[in-house]
């Protein structure tokens, strides 16, 4: 599961000059193969900068834990062939794996953190423009399944079935955004919003407002001509996933960067989905899962979970 390009936009409108002591401050910087944007209200610039610095330091720390591009990361050491299980992991790793397994169970595997072999195979496919050999594809599918993970939260120990390769790209950015909000609150700045590509975590509303204005794409038009819709959110999160921009054409067929774990290949239907959830860890994972499930099944699942709202957009193939 690859990190997604930005599809969720913050509305950076000016506030009215009503009597409020706090001032808005905006920051941005790279992290986890995307751009993190932080907006917060603080008494002064020094307070805001200190909190933002703590957030970007945390993002860098989490990237080193969760990335599958660095063989020395905690994730890759956990999956190493010579790993001796159970392995005691960090608090963030246990937090994310616990949520990942919960969400995999909820989505019946449409989101699955054990898709590492499929992810690597599909990355190679997209680079080479050639479908993987059927035997390698079947081997990667056989090595996928969230039931291959055994967690012992009390001792922070993890056991993986032999040959399991994790990929947390579909949940790590959302977790990082949630962590930034937590740090901002810790620094006394609860009026904040954190955007990480297509994932947005929203804290307390701006002074005198009901919530933050978050603009999301409707996918009714291509590129910059696309229409936007506005959400007013407070203490919620929204993530958008879709295959309308990141895709590859192989042998005359268009494949998304979003994987179907049943076929091991990218989705072939044009679909996008925004998920509003209590936290960004959930919305991040569920947005991609809903695209895999499709409108009918995804809507049925969403209806069974009162805390989430799902908005689908399907566009005819170009």
C-alpha positions in Angstrom: 0.0 0.0 0.0 1.6 3.1 -1.1 1.4 6.5 0.4 -1.1 8.7 -1.4 -0.8 12.0 -3.1 -2.7 15.0 -1.5 -6.4 14.9 -2.2 -7.6 16.8 0.9 -7.1 20.6 1.1 -7.2 22.9 4.1 -9.1 26.1 3.7 -6.6 28.8 4.8 -9.2 31.7 5.0 -8.6 34.7 7.2 -10.5 35.0 10.5 -12.7 38.0 11.3 -11.2 40.5 13.7 -13.3 39.5 16.6 -11.7 39.9 20.0 -9.5 36.8 20.4 -6.1 36.7 21.9 -4.8 33.7 20.0 -3.2 34.0 16.6 -3.1 31.4 13.9 0.3 30.0 12.8 0.9 27.6 9.8 3.8 25.3 9.2 4.7 22.7 6.6 7.5 20.2 6.0 8.3 16.8 4.4 7.6 13.5 6.1 6.6 9.9 5.2 6.9 10.6 1.4 4.4 13.5 1.6 4.0 17.0 3.0 2.7 17.6 6.5 0.9 20.8 7.1 0.1 22.1 10.6 -2.2 25.0 11.6 -2.7 26.0 15.2 -3.8 28.8 17.4 -1.3 30.0 20.0 -0.6 33.0 22.2 2.6 33.8 20.3 5.0 32.6 17.6 7.5 31.0 19.9 4.9 28.8 21.5 3.6 27.7 18.1 7.1 27.1 16.7 8.1 25.0 19.7 5.0 22.8 19.3 5.5 22.4 15.5 9.2 21.5 16.0 8.1 18.7 18.3 5.6 17.5 15.7 8.1 17.3 12.9 10.6 15.5 15.1 7.9 13.0 16.0 7.1 12.5 12.3 10.7 11.7 11.5 10.9 9.3 14.5 7.7 7.5 13.4 8.9 7.3 9.8 12.0 5.5 10.9 9.8 3.0 12.8 7.3 2.3 10.1 9.1 2.7 6.7 9.6 -0.4 4.6 12.2 1.4 2.4 14.9 1.2 5.1 16.1 -2.3 6.1 17.2 -1.0 9.5 13.7 0.3 10.4 11.9 -1.3 13.3 9.3 -2.6 10.8 11.8 -4.4 8.6 13.7 -5.8 11.6 10.4 -7.2 12.9 9.9 -8.9 9.5 13.5 -10.1 9.0 14.0 -13.8 8.2 16.2 -14.2 11.2 13.8 -12.5 13.7 13.3 -14.6 16.8 9.6 -14.4 18.0 8.0 -13.1 20.0 9.7 -9.7 19.4 9.2 -6.8 21.9 8.3 -3.7 19.9 8.0 0.0 20.6 4.8 1.6 21.9 4.0 3.2 18.4 4.5 -0.2 16.7 2.2 -1.9 19.1 -0.4 0.9 18.8 -0.4 0.8 15.0 -0.4 -3.0 14.8 -3.3 -3.3 17.3 -5.4 -0.8 15.3 -4.3 -2.4 12.0 -5.5 -5.8 13.1 -8.8 -4.3 14.3 -9.4 -2.5 11.0 -8.4 -5.6 9.0 -11.0 -7.6 10.9 -13.6 -4.9 10.4 -13.0 -4.7 6.7 -12.7 -8.4 6.2 -9.2 -8.0 4.9 -9.8 -5.2 2.4 -7.2 -3.4 4.6 -4.5 -5.8 5.6 -1.1 -4.8 7.1 0.5 -8.2 6.0 0.4 -7.2 2.3 4.1 -6.4 2.1 5.0 -9.1 -0.5 2.1 -7.9 -2.7 3.1 -4.2 -2.3 6.7 -4.9 -3.3 5.6 -7.0 -6.2 3.2 -4.3 -7.4 5.9 -1.6 -7.0 8.1 -3.6 -9.3 5.2 -4.1 -11.7 4.5 -0.4 -12.0 8.2 0.4 -12.6 8.6 -2.3 -15.3 5.2 -2.0 -16.9 4.8 -5.7 -16.9 2.4 -7.9 -14.9 4.1 -10.3 -12.3 4.5 -14.0 -13.1 1.4 -15.9 -11.9 3.4 -18.1 -9.6 5.0 -15.2 -7.8 1.7 -13.5 -7.5 0.1 -16.5 -6.0 3.0 -16.9 -3.5 2.6 -13.3 -2.4 -1.2 -13.7 -2.0 -0.6 -16.9 0.1 1.7 -15.0 2.4 -1.0 -12.3 3.1 -3.6 -12.4 5.9 -3.9 -10.4 9.1 -4.4 -13.7 11.0 -0.7 -14.2 10.5 -0.1 -11.6 13.3 -0.2 -12.5 17.0 -0.2 -9.6 19.4 0.5 -9.6 23.2 -0.3 -6.0 24.1 0.4 -6.4 27.8 4.1 -7.2 27.1 4.3 -5.4 23.7 5.3 -8.6 22.0 4.6 -9.5 18.4 4.8 -12.9 16.6 4.5 -13.2 12.8 4.1 -16.4 10.9 7.2 -17.3 8.9 7.4 -15.4 5.6 5.1 -12.6 6.7 6.1 -9.1 5.4 4.3 -6.1 6.8 3.4 -2.9 5.0 2.0 -0.1 7.2 1.8 2.5 4.5 -2.0 2.6 4.6 -2.2 3.6 8.2 1.1 5.1 9.4 0.4 8.7 8.1 -2.9 8.8 9.8 -1.3 7.7 13.0 1.4 10.3 12.7 -1.3 13.0 12.2 -3.0 11.8 15.3 0.3 11.9 17.2 0.9 15.5 16.1 -2.5 16.5 17.4 -1.7 14.8 20.7 1.6 16.7 20.9 -0.1 20.0 20.1 -2.6 19.4 22.9 0.3 18.5 25.2 1.9 21.8 24.4 -1.4 23.6 25.3 -2.5 24.1 21.7 -5.8 22.1 21.2 -7.1 24.4 18.4 -5.2 22.7 15.6 -5.4 20.7 12.4 -2.8 18.4 10.8 -2.8 17.4 7.2 -0.6 14.6 5.8 -1.3 14.2 2.1 -4.8 12.9 1.8 -5.2 12.5 5.6 -6.4 15.3 7.9 -6.7 15.2 11.7 -8.8 18.0 13.2 -8.7 19.2 16.8 -10.7 21.8 18.7 -12.3 24.5 16.4 -10.8 27.9 15.8 -11.8 30.7 18.3 -15.5 31.6 17.7 -16.0 28.9 15.1 -17.9 25.6 15.1 -15.0 23.8 13.3 -12.3 23.9 10.7 -13.1 24.3 7.1 -11.7 21.2 5.2 -12.1 21.1 1.5 -12.1 17.7 -0.2 -12.2 16.8 -3.9 -15.4 15.4 -5.4 -13.5 13.8 -8.3 -16.1 15.0 -10.8 -13.4 16.6 -12.9 -9.8 15.9 -13.6 -6.9 17.7 -11.9 -7.1 21.4 -10.9 -10.6 21.7 -12.5 -12.1 19.3 -10.0 -14.9 20.7 -7.8 -14.4 20.8 -4.1 -16.8 20.3 -1.3 -16.4 21.9 2.2 -16.6 20.0 5.5 -16.8 21.7 8.9 -15.0 19.4 11.3 -13.9 19.5 15.0 -12.2 16.6 16.8 -12.7 14.3 13.8 -10.6 13.2 10.9 -11.1 12.7 7.2 -9.0 10.8 4.6 -9.5 10.5 0.9 -8.2 7.7 -1.3 -8.7 7.2 -5.0 -7.1 5.8 -8.1 -7.8 8.7 -10.5 -4.3 10.1 -10.6 -1.8 7.3 -9.7 -2.2 4.5 -12.1 -0.4 2.5 -14.8 -1.5 1.0 -18.1 -0.3 -2.5 -18.8 -1.3 -4.5 -21.9 -4.1 -2.0 -22.6 -5.6 -2.2 -19.1 -5.6 0.6 -16.5 -4.5 -0.4 -13.0 -4.7 1.7 -9.8 -1.9 2.0 -7.2 -4.5 0.7 -4.8 -4.2 -3.1 -4.4 -6.9 -5.7 -4.3 -5.5 -8.3 -1.9 -7.7 -10.9 -3.5 -6.1 -10.5 -7.0 -2.8 -9.1 -5.9 -3.2 -6.4 -8.7 -4.2 -2.8 -8.7 -7.9 -2.0 -8.9 -9.3 -1.6 -12.4 -12.4 0.4 -11.6 -12.2 4.2 -11.2 -13.3 4.9 -7.6 -12.5 7.4 -4.9 -13.7 7.6 -1.3 -13.6 10.0 1.6 -14.0 8.6 5.1 -14.8 10.8 8.2 -13.9 9.0 11.4 -13.1 9.8 15.1 -9.4 9.7 14.4 -7.0 9.8 11.5 -5.5 6.3 12.1 -9.0 4.9 11.3 -9.9 7.2 8.4 -6.5 6.6 6.7 -6.9 2.8 6.7 -10.7 2.8 5.9 -10.4 5.2 3.0 -8.3 2.7 1.0 -10.3 -0.2 2.2 -13.6 1.3 1.0 -12.1 1.7 -2.5 -11.3 -2.0 -2.4 -14.7 -3.0 -1.1 -16.6 -0.8 -3.6 -19.6 1.4 -3.1 -22.2 -1.3 -2.2 -20.2 -3.4 0.3 -18.4 -0.3 1.7 -21.6 1.5 2.3 -23.1 -1.5 4.1 -20.0 -1.8 6.3 -20.1 2.0 7.1 -23.8 1.7 8.0 -22.8 -0.8 10.7 -20.2 1.5 12.3 -22.0 4.7 13.5 -18.8 6.6 14.2 -17.8 6.8 10.5 -19.2 8.5 7.4 -18.3 7.4 3.9 -18.6 9.5 0.7 -18.0 7.6 -2.6 -17.2 9.1 -6.0 -17.0 6.9 -9.1 -15.9 8.3 -12.4 -16.2 6.8 -15.9 -12.9 5.6 -17.3 -11.2 8.1 -19.5 
